Each structure stands twice: as structure tokens, then as C-alpha cells.
Amino acid sequence: MKDALSRFWTVWKKFGLFIGDLVARVVLTVFYFTIFMPFGLIVTLFSDQLDMKDLTPSWLARRTKDLTLDDARRLW
């Protein structure tokens, strides 16, 4: 009797591991396709990932005093 119950328990554990693995994969797949994929698509479609909407130049006017060649040659 103990041998049969031990064998049944081993088979039951393998079955439980199989069912647990199957359910985890199904739940995570459903979670991915209902939460992460729509969020990623919305962010990709409606965001400016390269931050290019504001294309006004941000250059600063250069104000230097070395406008001649002699001034440029004199470093200090």
C-alpha cells in the first residue's frame, strides 16, 4: 500500500508541475498581450521618442574679441 501511494504521489507531483507550468505560461501570455503590448504600442505611436517636436535652434551668438588673425594667434 505504501509503495502504491508513493508512486501515486510521484506521478501527482509531476502532473502538478506540468499543470503549474502550463497555467503560468498562459497567464503570463495573457498578461503580456493585455497590459504590456497595448501600452508599448500607445507609447510608440503617440510619443516623440527623439524629442524633435520643438525644432527651434538653440544656438547662442558667439561674442569674442579675437576677430583678427593676430588675436587668434595670441592664446593668452
C-alpha positions as CSV (number, residue, x, y, z in Angstrom):
1,M,0.0,0.0,0.0
2,K,2.8,2.4,0.9
3,D,4.5,1.6,-2.4
4,A,1.4,2.4,-4.4
5,L,0.8,5.7,-2.5
6,S,4.4,6.7,-3.0
7,R,4.1,6.0,-6.7
8,F,0.8,7.9,-6.9
9,W,2.4,10.9,-5.1
10,T,5.3,11.0,-7.5
11,V,3.0,11.0,-10.5
12,W,0.8,13.6,-8.8
13,K,3.8,15.9,-8.3
14,K,4.8,15.6,-11.9
15,F,1.3,16.3,-13.0
16,G,1.1,19.3,-10.7
17,L,4.4,20.7,-12.0
18,F,3.1,20.3,-15.6
19,I,-0.2,22.0,-14.9
20,G,1.5,24.8,-12.9
21,D,3.9,25.4,-15.8
22,L,1.1,25.4,-18.3
23,V,-1.1,27.8,-16.3
24,A,1.9,30.2,-15.6
25,R,2.6,30.4,-19.3
26,V,-1.0,31.0,-20.2
27,V,-1.4,33.7,-17.5
28,L,1.8,35.5,-18.4
29,T,1.0,35.4,-22.1
30,V,-2.5,36.9,-21.5
31,F,-1.0,39.5,-19.1
32,Y,1.6,40.4,-21.8
33,F,-0.9,40.8,-24.6
34,T,-3.4,42.7,-22.5
35,I,-1.1,45.0,-20.5
36,F,2.4,45.4,-21.9
37,M,1.8,45.2,-25.7
38,P,-1.0,47.9,-25.8
39,F,1.0,50.2,-23.5
40,G,4.1,49.8,-25.7
41,L,2.1,50.5,-28.9
42,I,0.4,53.6,-27.4
43,V,3.8,54.9,-26.2
44,T,5.4,54.2,-29.5
45,L,2.7,55.8,-31.6
46,F,1.9,58.9,-29.5
47,S,5.3,59.9,-28.1
48,D,8.1,61.8,-29.6
49,Q,11.0,59.5,-28.8
50,L,13.7,61.6,-30.4
51,D,12.3,64.8,-28.8
52,M,12.1,66.5,-32.2
53,K,8.8,68.4,-31.8
54,D,10.5,71.6,-30.7
55,L,12.8,72.3,-33.7
56,T,13.7,75.9,-32.9
57,P,17.5,76.3,-32.9
58,S,19.2,76.8,-29.6
59,W,22.4,78.3,-30.8
60,L,23.9,81.1,-28.8
61,A,25.5,84.1,-30.5
62,R,29.3,84.0,-30.1
63,R,30.8,87.1,-28.6
64,T,34.5,87.0,-28.9
65,K,37.2,89.6,-29.2
66,D,39.6,87.6,-31.4
67,L,38.3,88.8,-34.7
68,T,41.7,89.2,-36.3
69,L,44.4,86.7,-37.1
70,D,46.8,88.3,-34.6
71,D,44.2,88.0,-31.9
72,A,43.7,84.3,-32.7
73,R,47.4,83.6,-32.6
74,R,47.8,85.1,-29.2
75,L,46.3,82.4,-26.9
76,W,46.8,84.1,-23.6
